[in-house]
Amino acid sequence: MSDPDPETWKDHYSARERVRLVVETLTEPATIKDIADEAAVAWATADSELEALLAENNVKKYTQDGTTRYDTNPVKLFLDEILDLINENSREELENSLVNATQQLEELQAEFNVDTHDELRGLLVEEDLTAGEMRNVRTQHPRGAPSRQTAVS
């Protein structure tokens, strides 16, 4: 999360909301202290809210180097994204996005002479591609469900 103004942050969100917002933006597992500091809340508040998030299956608890850390639950995030796509798009729009993504994948597989998307990903690392070529492959490469940006609302 980009460092919000502490006063504005506190004026607009409750302590528990701030903990949830910090957790939603984690890029790697974090300790209760790290989350509490980022959310500008007491350690006990962060601990309590993290336990509630854990009970709701919104976070996962890890032990890393003897330290307890929390991170977003990737399965829950994935399922929430699918539900959002279903709610925001018609069946026809989702089918069209899937057809377009499959077509893009087939074109990339033919262009780079690979049979699977894993081989295509491997080429991004192995090949001596320019940044522009790599970006082009990555933005055209589907990752399963259509993104909200490609699906029409």
Backbone as a printed PyTorch tensor [residue, N CA C, xyz], in Angstrom:
tensor([[[  0.8470,  -1.1720,   0.0000],
         [  0.0000,   0.0000,   0.0000],
         [  0.8910,   1.2330,   0.0000]],

        [[  0.5590,   2.2280,  -0.7780],
         [  1.3760,   3.4360,  -0.7450],
         [  1.0420,   4.1860,   0.5330]],

        [[  2.0420,   4.7250,   1.1760],
         [  1.8830,   5.3600,   2.4830],
         [  0.8150,   6.4390,   2.4610]],

        [[ -0.3790,   6.1220,   3.0030],
         [ -1.4290,   7.1410,   3.0540],
         [ -1.1310,   8.1330,   4.1540]],

        [[ -1.7290,   9.3070,   4.0440],
         [ -1.6110,  10.3050,   5.0950],
         [ -2.2730,   9.7260,   6.3390]],

        [[ -1.5420,   9.5830,   7.4580],
         [ -2.0900,   8.9130,   8.6400],
         [ -3.3970,   9.5110,   9.1360]],

        [[ -3.5320,  10.8090,   9.0930],
         [ -4.7650,  11.4230,   9.5880],
         [ -5.9400,  11.1410,   8.6570]],

        [[ -5.7340,  11.2580,   7.3490],
         [ -6.7890,  10.9640,   6.3760],
         [ -7.1710,   9.4910,   6.4690]],

        [[ -6.1770,   8.6570,   6.5720],
         [ -6.3410,   7.2090,   6.7000],
         [ -7.2310,   6.9030,   7.9030]],

        [[ -6.9500,   7.5330,   9.0380],
         [ -7.7180,   7.2850,  10.2590],
         [ -9.1050,   7.9100,  10.1960]],

        [[ -9.2380,   9.0290,   9.4930],
         [-10.5370,   9.6920,   9.3820],
         [-11.5250,   8.9020,   8.5260]],

        [[-11.0180,   8.1920,   7.5420],
         [-11.8870,   7.5220,   6.5790],
         [-12.1580,   6.0550,   6.8840]],

        [[-11.3000,   5.4070,   7.6460],
         [-11.4440,   3.9760,   7.8850],
         [-11.2770,   3.6560,   9.3650]],

        [[-12.0580,   2.6850,   9.8310],
         [-11.8910,   2.2140,  11.2040],
         [-10.5880,   1.4200,  11.2850]],

        [[-10.1480,   1.1420,  12.4910],
         [ -8.9170,   0.3760,  12.6830],
         [ -9.0310,  -0.9910,  12.0110]],

        [[-10.1500,  -1.6560,  12.1720],
         [-10.3360,  -2.9880,  11.5850],
         [-10.3900,  -2.9180,  10.0620]],

        [[-10.9970,  -1.8840,   9.5090],
         [-11.0120,  -1.7080,   8.0540],
         [ -9.5930,  -1.4990,   7.5290]],

        [[ -8.7980,  -0.7400,   8.2700],
         [ -7.4190,  -0.5010,   7.8340],
         [ -6.6200,  -1.8010,   7.8180]],

        [[ -6.8310,  -2.6460,   8.8200],
         [ -6.1390,  -3.9500,   8.8370],
         [ -6.5500,  -4.7470,   7.6080]],

        [[ -7.8330,  -4.7890,   7.3110],
         [ -8.3150,  -5.5400,   6.1430],
         [ -7.7490,  -4.9700,   4.8450]],

        [[ -7.6930,  -3.6580,   4.7430],
         [ -7.1360,  -3.0390,   3.5310],
         [ -5.6520,  -3.3700,   3.3730]],

        [[ -4.9180,  -3.3430,   4.4610],
         [ -3.4920,  -3.7010,   4.3980],
         [ -3.3390,  -5.1440,   3.9520]],

        [[ -4.1250,  -6.0370,   4.5300],
         [ -4.0360,  -7.4560,   4.1730],
         [ -4.3500,  -7.6630,   2.6940]],

        [[ -5.3530,  -6.9520,   2.1840],
         [ -5.7360,  -7.0910,   0.7750],
         [ -4.6160,  -6.6750,  -0.1770]],

        [[ -3.6980,  -5.8460,   0.2940],
         [ -2.6360,  -5.3550,  -0.5880],
         [ -1.2830,  -6.0110,  -0.3290]],

        [[ -1.2500,  -7.0280,   0.5260],
         [  0.0260,  -7.6980,   0.8030],
         [  0.5870,  -8.3330,  -0.4600]],

        [[  1.8720,  -8.2030,  -0.6360],
         [  2.5440,  -8.8570,  -1.7530],
         [  3.3790, -10.0380,  -1.2780]],

        [[  3.5050, -10.1590,   0.0420],
         [  4.2100, -11.2920,   0.6380],
         [  3.7180, -11.4310,   2.0760]],

        [[  3.8740, -12.6100,   2.6600],
         [  3.4270, -12.7960,   4.0430],
         [  4.0500, -11.7560,   4.9740]],

        [[  3.2460, -11.2810,   5.9420],
         [  3.7020, -10.2360,   6.8650],
         [  3.3490, -10.6250,   8.2950]],

        [[  4.1220, -10.1090,   9.2310],
         [  3.8680, -10.3580,  10.6450],
         [  2.7400,  -9.4610,  11.1410]],

        [[  2.2200,  -9.8050,  12.3120],
         [  1.1840,  -8.9600,  12.9170],
         [  1.7310,  -7.5540,  13.1220]],

        [[  2.9570,  -7.4600,  13.5810],
         [  3.5700,  -6.1490,  13.8170],
         [  3.6320,  -5.3340,  12.5320]],

        [[  4.0720,  -5.9650,  11.4450],
         [  4.1570,  -5.2590,  10.1590],
         [  2.7800,  -4.7530,   9.7160]],

        [[  1.7800,  -5.6080,   9.8470],
         [  0.4220,  -5.2430,   9.4410],
         [ -0.1150,  -4.1380,  10.3420]],

        [[  0.1140,  -4.2690,  11.6490],
         [ -0.3420,  -3.2440,  12.6050],
         [  0.3010,  -1.8980,  12.3030]],

        [[  1.6050,  -1.9080,  12.0350],
         [  2.3120,  -0.6620,  11.7230],
         [  1.7610,  -0.0220,  10.4560]],

        [[  1.5570,  -0.8370,   9.4250],
         [  1.0620,  -0.3200,   8.1450],
         [ -0.3570,   0.2280,   8.2890]],

        [[ -1.1620,  -0.4260,   9.1170],
         [ -2.5510,  -0.0090,   9.3010],
         [ -2.7070,   1.0780,  10.3590]],

        [[ -1.6180,   1.4020,  11.0380],
         [ -1.6430,   2.4060,  12.1120],
         [ -2.6400,   2.0130,  13.2070]],

        [[ -2.5140,   0.7510,  13.6530],
         [ -3.3660,   0.2360,  14.7250],
         [ -2.4920,  -0.4350,  15.7760]],

        [[ -3.0880,  -0.7110,  16.9270],
         [ -2.3900,  -1.4310,  17.9860],
         [ -2.1900,  -2.8820,  17.5670]],

        [[ -1.1430,  -3.5010,  18.1040],
         [ -0.8410,  -4.9010,  17.7960],
         [ -2.0570,  -5.7740,  18.1080]],

        [[ -2.7050,  -5.5510,  19.2510],
         [ -3.8510,  -6.3730,  19.6660],
         [ -5.0100,  -6.2540,  18.6710]],

        [[ -5.2220,  -5.0740,  18.1210],
         [ -6.2850,  -4.8700,  17.1330],
         [ -5.9780,  -5.6560,  15.8640]],

        [[ -4.7400,  -5.5710,  15.4020],
         [ -4.3450,  -6.3160,  14.2100],
         [ -4.4780,  -7.8140,  14.4610]],

        [[ -4.0300,  -8.2810,  15.6280],
         [ -4.1040,  -9.6960,  15.9660],
         [ -5.5590, -10.1660,  15.9600]],

        [[ -6.4300,  -9.4140,  16.5910],
         [ -7.8470,  -9.7670,  16.6650],
         [ -8.4800,  -9.8220,  15.2700]],

        [[ -8.1870,  -8.8230,  14.4540],
         [ -8.7670,  -8.7780,  13.1100],
         [ -8.1970,  -9.8770,  12.2250]],

        [[ -6.9230, -10.1740,  12.3770],
         [ -6.3250, -11.2670,  11.6050],
         [ -6.9380, -12.6080,  11.9900]],

        [[ -7.2400, -12.7990,  13.2610],
         [ -7.9090, -14.0360,  13.6870],
         [ -9.3030, -14.1190,  13.0730]],

        [[-10.0110, -12.9900,  13.0010],
         [-11.3310, -12.9740,  12.3590],
         [-11.2020, -13.2870,  10.8650]],

        [[-10.2060, -12.6960,  10.2090],
         [ -9.9630, -12.9700,   8.7870],
         [ -9.5960, -14.4310,   8.5650]],

        [[ -8.8510, -14.9950,   9.4850],
         [ -8.4750, -16.4040,   9.4120],
         [ -9.7190, -17.2820,   9.5390]],

        [[-10.6010, -16.9550,  10.4770],
         [-11.8400, -17.7110,  10.6630],
         [-12.7410, -17.6180,   9.4260]],

        [[-12.6870, -16.4840,   8.7190],
         [-13.4790, -16.2780,   7.4980],
         [-12.7950, -16.8790,   6.2710]],

        [[-11.6140, -17.4450,   6.4730],
         [-10.8180, -18.0450,   5.3940],
         [-10.3170, -17.0000,   4.3890]],

        [[-10.1720, -15.7510,   4.8420],
         [ -9.6750, -14.6810,   3.9770],
         [ -8.1610, -14.5620,   4.0100]],

        [[ -7.5240, -15.1260,   5.0210],
         [ -6.0650, -15.1250,   5.1050],
         [ -5.5740, -16.5170,   5.4410]],

        [[ -4.3070, -16.7330,   5.1770],
         [ -3.6160, -17.9560,   5.5640],
         [ -2.5490, -17.5740,   6.5620]],

        [[ -2.3120, -18.4600,   7.5100],
         [ -1.3080, -18.2490,   8.5450],
         [ -0.1330, -19.1670,   8.2410]],

        [[  1.0680, -18.6070,   8.2190],
         [  2.2870, -19.3460,   7.8960],
         [  3.3000, -19.1620,   9.0150]],

        [[  4.1280, -20.1560,   9.1810],
         [  5.2820, -19.9890,  10.0470],
         [  6.4950, -19.9910,   9.1350]],

        [[  7.2290, -18.8990,   9.1780],
         [  8.3820, -18.7220,   8.3060],
         [  9.5550, -18.2870,   9.1650]],

        [[ 10.6020, -19.0840,   9.1770],
         [ 11.7830, -18.7960,  10.0070],
         [ 11.3910, -18.6130,  11.4730]],

        [[ 10.4540, -19.4260,  11.9460],
         [ 10.0330, -19.3540,  13.3380],
         [  9.1110, -18.1910,  13.6630]],

        [[  8.7060, -17.4290,  12.6620],
         [  7.8460, -16.2670,  12.8690],
         [  6.5030, -16.5050,  12.1920]],

        [[  5.4260, -16.1750,  12.8940],
         [  4.0900, -16.3130,  12.3140],
         [  3.8400, -15.1430,  11.3810]],

        [[  3.3910, -15.4780,  10.1890],
         [  3.0930, -14.4710,   9.1700],
         [  1.7240, -14.7610,   8.5790]],

        [[  1.1140, -13.7150,   8.0550],
         [ -0.1990, -13.8210,   7.4410],
         [ -0.1140, -13.3380,   5.9980]],

        [[ -0.9350, -13.9590,   5.1570],
         [ -0.9920, -13.5610,   3.7590],
         [ -2.4130, -13.7990,   3.2630]],

        [[ -2.7380, -13.1790,   2.1520],
         [ -4.0540, -13.3810,   1.5670],
         [ -4.2000, -14.8480,   1.1770]],

        [[ -5.4220, -15.3250,   1.1720],
         [ -5.7080, -16.6940,   0.7790],
         [ -5.8750, -16.7040,  -0.7400]],

        [[ -4.9160, -17.2740,  -1.4820],
         [ -4.9820, -17.2010,  -2.9400],
         [ -6.1880, -17.9200,  -3.5330]],

        [[ -6.6300, -18.9920,  -2.9180],
         [ -7.7960, -19.7130,  -3.4310],
         [ -9.0440, -18.8550,  -3.2780]],

        [[ -9.1970, -18.2220,  -2.1280],
         [-10.3520, -17.3450,  -1.8990],
         [-10.3320, -16.1730,  -2.8750]],

        [[ -9.1590, -15.5850,  -3.0860],
         [ -9.0510, -14.4720,  -4.0410],
         [ -9.4470, -14.9230,  -5.4420]],

        [[ -8.9880, -16.1020,  -5.8320],
         [ -9.2920, -16.6470,  -7.1540],
         [-10.8000, -16.8630,  -7.3050]],

        [[-11.4210, -17.4790,  -6.2910],
         [-12.8560, -17.7270,  -6.3560],
         [-13.6480, -16.4230,  -6.3470]],

        [[-13.2040, -15.4430,  -5.5750],
         [-13.8670, -14.1340,  -5.5720],
         [-13.7870, -13.4830,  -6.9490]],

        [[-12.6320, -13.6080,  -7.5980],
         [-12.4590, -13.0460,  -8.9420],
         [-13.4040, -13.7240,  -9.9330]],

        [[-13.5330, -15.0360,  -9.8330],
         [-14.4510, -15.7590, -10.7120],
         [-15.8850, -15.2950, -10.4840]],

        [[-16.2650, -15.1860,  -9.2180],
         [-17.6270, -14.7220,  -8.9080],
         [-17.8660, -13.3050,  -9.4230]],

        [[-16.8630, -12.4380,  -9.3030],
         [-16.9910, -11.0770,  -9.8370],
         [-17.2010, -11.1140, -11.3470]],

        [[-16.4370, -11.9430, -12.0410],
         [-16.5830, -12.0520, -13.4940],
         [-17.9760, -12.5470, -13.8680]],

        [[-18.4660, -13.5380, -13.1320],
         [-19.7990, -14.0760, -13.3990],
         [-20.8640, -13.0050, -13.1700]],

        [[-20.7150, -12.2450, -12.0900],
         [-21.7070, -11.2180, -11.7520],
         [-21.6440, -10.0110, -12.6730]],

        [[-20.4750,  -9.7120, -13.2300],
         [-20.2960,  -8.4970, -14.0290],
         [-20.4380,  -8.7230, -15.5270]],

        [[-20.5210,  -9.9880, -15.9570],
         [-20.5530, -10.2880, -17.3860],
         [-21.6280, -11.3290, -17.6820]],

        [[-22.1720, -11.2330, -18.8930],
         [-23.1410, -12.2390, -19.3240],
         [-22.3850, -13.5080, -19.7200]],

        [[-23.1180, -14.5820, -19.8350],
         [-22.5130, -15.8540, -20.2610],
         [-21.8570, -15.6820, -21.6390]],

        [[-22.5490, -14.9800, -22.5310],
         [-22.0160, -14.7650, -23.8810],
         [-20.7030, -13.9770, -23.8430]],

        [[-20.6430, -12.9460, -22.9960],
         [-19.4070, -12.1600, -22.8740],
         [-18.2620, -13.0200, -22.3420]],

        [[-18.5520, -13.8550, -21.3630],
         [-17.5170, -14.7410, -20.8140],
         [-17.0560, -15.7500, -21.8620]],

        [[-18.0090, -16.3120, -22.6080],
         [-17.6480, -17.2660, -23.6610],
         [-16.8010, -16.5950, -24.7370]],

        [[-17.1810, -15.3700, -25.1340],
         [-16.3970, -14.6420, -26.1410],
         [-14.9810, -14.3550, -25.6410]],

        [[-14.8560, -13.9820, -24.3710],
         [-13.5320, -13.7320, -23.7960],
         [-12.6940, -15.0040, -23.7930]],

        [[-13.3240, -16.1190, -23.4550],
         [-12.6090, -17.3960, -23.4480],
         [-12.1500, -17.7800, -24.8510]],

        [[-13.0180, -17.5870, -25.8370],
         [-12.6550, -17.8810, -27.2210],
         [-11.4910, -16.9860, -27.6540]],

        [[-11.5560, -15.6870, -27.3430],
         [-10.4760, -14.7620, -27.7010],
         [ -9.1620, -15.1390, -27.0210]],

        [[ -9.2280, -15.4890, -25.7410],
         [ -8.0190, -15.8690, -25.0060],
         [ -7.4150, -17.1430, -25.5900]],

        [[ -8.2670, -18.1030, -25.9210],
         [ -7.7850, -19.3610, -26.5080],
         [ -7.1470, -19.0950, -27.8670]],

        [[ -7.7520, -18.2310, -28.6390],
         [ -7.2010, -17.8760, -29.9530],
         [ -5.8350, -17.2010, -29.7990]],

        [[ -5.7170, -16.2780, -28.8520],
         [ -4.4410, -15.6110, -28.6090],
         [ -3.3760, -16.6250, -28.1960]],

        [[ -3.7420, -17.5630, -27.3350],
         [ -2.7940, -18.5820, -26.8960],
         [ -2.3480, -19.4430, -28.0760]],

        [[ -3.2830, -19.8590, -28.9070],
         [ -2.9390, -20.6720, -30.0700],
         [ -2.0190, -19.9110, -31.0220]],

        [[ -2.2780, -18.6240, -31.2150],
         [ -1.4230, -17.8080, -32.0860],
         [ -0.0080, -17.6990, -31.5170]],

        [[  0.0960, -17.4850, -30.2090],
         [  1.4140, -17.3970, -29.5760],
         [  2.1420, -18.7360, -29.6130]],

        [[  1.4000, -19.8230, -29.4060],
         [  2.0240, -21.1430, -29.4690],
         [  2.5730, -21.4050, -30.8690]],

        [[  1.8150, -21.0130, -31.8990],
         [  2.2860, -21.1920, -33.2780],
         [  3.4790, -20.2800, -33.5620]],

        [[  3.3830, -19.0320, -33.1310],
         [  4.4640, -18.0650, -33.3790],
         [  5.7670, -18.4970, -32.7200]],

        [[  5.6960, -19.0320, -31.5000],
         [  6.9030, -19.4100, -30.7690],
         [  7.1750, -20.9120, -30.8210]],

        [[  6.3780, -21.6460, -31.6130],
         [  6.5820, -23.0740, -31.8430],
         [  6.6390, -23.8620, -30.5330]],

        [[  5.6140, -23.6950, -29.7080],
         [  5.4940, -24.4250, -28.4470],
         [  4.1160, -25.0760, -28.3910]],

        [[  3.9940, -26.1150, -27.5450],
         [  2.7260, -26.8330, -27.4480],
         [  1.8980, -26.4550, -26.2200]],

        [[  2.5510, -25.9460, -25.1920],
         [  1.8210, -25.6340, -23.9610],
         [  2.1190, -24.2100, -23.5040]],

        [[  1.2570, -23.6930, -22.6460],
         [  1.4980, -22.3540, -22.1110],
         [  2.7010, -22.3510, -21.1800]],

        [[  3.0050, -23.5000, -20.5430],
         [  4.2080, -23.5740, -19.6960],
         [  5.4750, -23.4130, -20.5360]],

        [[  5.4830, -24.0190, -21.7160],
         [  6.6360, -23.8510, -22.6150],
         [  6.7450, -22.3920, -23.0520]],

        [[  5.6210, -21.7710, -23.3040],
         [  5.6120, -20.3660, -23.7030],
         [  6.1870, -19.4950, -22.5890]],

        [[  5.7620, -19.7460, -21.3450],
         [  6.3160, -19.0030, -20.2140],
         [  7.8270, -19.2140, -20.1120]],

        [[  8.2550, -20.4500, -20.3180],
         [  9.6800, -20.7530, -20.2630],
         [ 10.4670, -19.9560, -21.2870]],

        [[  9.8770, -19.7340, -22.4410],
         [ 10.5610, -18.9550, -23.4810],
         [ 10.8110, -17.5160, -23.0450]],

        [[  9.9210, -16.9950, -22.2220],
         [ 10.1060, -15.6210, -21.7480],
         [ 11.4080, -15.4900, -20.9680]],

        [[ 11.7900, -16.5580, -20.3110],
         [ 13.0160, -16.5400, -19.5160],
         [ 14.2190, -16.9410, -20.3620]],

        [[ 14.0280, -17.9670, -21.1850],
         [ 15.1460, -18.5300, -21.9490],
         [ 15.5320, -17.7030, -23.1720]],

        [[ 14.5380, -17.1990, -23.8850],
         [ 14.8050, -16.4620, -25.1160],
         [ 15.4260, -15.1060, -24.8120]],

        [[ 16.1480, -14.6010, -25.7790],
         [ 16.7330, -13.2690, -25.6560],
         [ 15.7520, -12.2630, -26.2550]],

        [[ 14.6170, -12.0980, -25.5730],
         [ 13.5760, -11.1990, -26.0570],
         [ 13.8100,  -9.7910, -25.5290]],

        [[ 13.4280,  -8.8240, -26.3400],
         [ 13.4850,  -7.4450, -25.8570],
         [ 12.3580,  -7.2570, -24.8430]],

        [[ 12.4380,  -6.2010, -24.0750],
         [ 11.3920,  -5.9180, -23.0930],
         [ 10.0400,  -5.7680, -23.7810]],

        [[ 10.0230,  -5.1200, -24.9390],
         [  8.7800,  -4.9350, -25.6840],
         [  8.1910,  -6.2550, -26.1600]],

        [[  9.0500,  -7.1570, -26.6650],
         [  8.5750,  -8.4690, -27.0980],
         [  8.0320,  -9.2720, -25.9140]],

        [[  8.7410,  -9.2060, -24.7970],
         [  8.3110,  -9.9320, -23.6080],
         [  6.9680,  -9.3900, -23.1130]],

        [[  6.8390,  -8.0660, -23.0820],
         [  5.5930,  -7.4310, -22.6470],
         [  4.4540,  -7.8400, -23.5760]],

        [[  4.7150,  -7.8770, -24.8750],
         [  3.7080,  -8.2610, -25.8490],
         [  3.2330,  -9.6900, -25.5990]],

        [[  4.1570, -10.5980, -25.3560],
         [  3.7910, -11.9880, -25.0850],
         [  2.9990, -12.0750, -23.7930]],

        [[  3.4640, -11.3850, -22.7620],
         [  2.7950, -11.4610, -21.4530],
         [  1.3960, -10.8680, -21.5030]],

        [[  1.1980,  -9.7500, -22.2290],
         [ -0.1270,  -9.1280, -22.2530],
         [ -1.0910,  -9.9060, -23.1290]],

        [[ -0.5660, -10.6530, -24.0890],
         [ -1.4300, -11.4490, -24.9530],
         [ -1.6730, -12.8360, -24.3820]],

        [[ -0.8640, -13.2530, -23.4240],
         [ -0.9650, -14.5940, -22.8760],
         [ -2.1210, -14.6770, -21.8890]],

        [[ -3.1330, -15.4890, -22.1650],
         [ -4.2450, -15.6250, -21.2290],
         [ -3.8230, -16.4040, -19.9920]],

        [[ -4.4470, -16.1150, -18.8770],
         [ -4.1550, -16.8240, -17.6220],
         [ -5.4120, -17.5140, -17.1150]],

        [[ -6.1340, -18.1780, -17.9630],
         [ -7.3440, -18.8660, -17.5100],
         [ -8.5590, -18.0120, -17.7440]],

        [[ -9.1690, -17.5320, -16.6980],
         [-10.3920, -16.7450, -16.7980],
         [-10.0750, -15.3770, -17.4090]],

        [[-11.0070, -14.8190, -18.1840],
         [-10.7530, -13.4990, -18.7780],
         [-10.6440, -12.4350, -17.7000]],

        [[ -9.8200, -11.4430, -17.9570],
         [ -9.6890, -10.3630, -16.9940],
         [-10.8460,  -9.4000, -17.1580]],

        [[-11.0610,  -8.5840, -16.1410],
         [-12.1470,  -7.5960, -16.2250],
         [-11.8680,  -6.5900, -17.3250]],

        [[-10.5890,  -6.3480, -17.6030],
         [-10.2710,  -5.3660, -18.6280],
         [-10.6520,  -5.8750, -20.0100]],

        [[-10.5950,  -7.2070, -20.2410],
         [-10.9160,  -7.7250, -21.5650],
         [-12.3770,  -8.0910, -21.7030]],

        [[-13.0430,  -8.3750, -20.5890],
         [-14.4450,  -8.7270, -20.6510],
         [-15.2850,  -7.4460, -20.7110]],

        [[-16.3020,  -7.4750, -21.5240],
         [-17.1610,  -6.3130, -21.6770],
         [-18.2390,  -6.3800, -20.6190]],

        [[-18.4670,  -5.2550, -19.9130],
         [-19.4880,  -5.2550, -18.8560],
         [-20.8530,  -5.0040, -19.4310]]])
